[in-house]
Amino acid sequence: AAGVIQSPRHLIKEKRETATLKCYPIPRHDTVYWYQQGPGQDPQFLISFYEKMQSDKGSIPDRFSAQQFSDYHSELNMSSLELGDSALYFCASSTGTGGHNEQFFGPGTRLTVL
Amino acid sequence: GENVEQHPSTLSVQEGDSAVIKCTYSDSASNYFPWYKQELGKGPQLIIDIRSNVGEKKDQRIAVTLNKTAKHFSLHITETQPEDSAVYFCAALDYGGSQGNLIFGKGTKLSVKP
């Protein structure tokens, strides 16, 4: 079965640079969620989109922005990167409204900020 | 908003023994509780979930129980195998926003010794 695809899988950036992470949800899934996971930590919700509109917002810094496109893929844009942004970034997708359905996670993008 | 606590943080069992991980949540409005297994360097994998209209759900060697009154839920793994070794996260759906997002516990590192 098709899973959530994330690219790139690994990314190394310098401080103050920008990064763009991409997420391709499971086919026919209309909701995308972004989570950040620091070393040894639990995933923290950043932002979500349903039918190409922002749905919920969590602890996403103002330096980050995201959107969902007409083909339902999503991109997380990160600017003015800081050392503390080094983490695993996961995208999850689900189908249906109200968050009742299961969220399936992608393999993640490991971002390292030097 | 929702808060999820998870215990223990580490758990070591002998192959063939049972493992139990417990979580509590704070928001009585939450009605969906998934469990994820995360192996090193991989994304969280949904292994079982439970909704508030049932008290127990079982899938082969894993089961989840939910006590809505006490606001706690537990994961039970029987006949553990070395490949069960991973970090397990419980989560609760937070309906603070429109679609809901997952609030995770801090995770339990399970080690199954052969």
Interface residues (C-beta under 8 A of the other chain):
Chain A: V4 T31 Y33 Y35 Q41 D42 P43 Q44 F45 S48 Y50 S55 D56 K57 G58 F90 T97 G98 G99 H100 E102 Q103 F104 F105 G106 P107 G108
Chain B: Y32 P34 Y36 K42 G43 P44 Q45 L46 D49 F89 L93 D94 Y95 G96 G97 S98 Q99 G100 N101 L102 I103 F104 G105 K106 G107
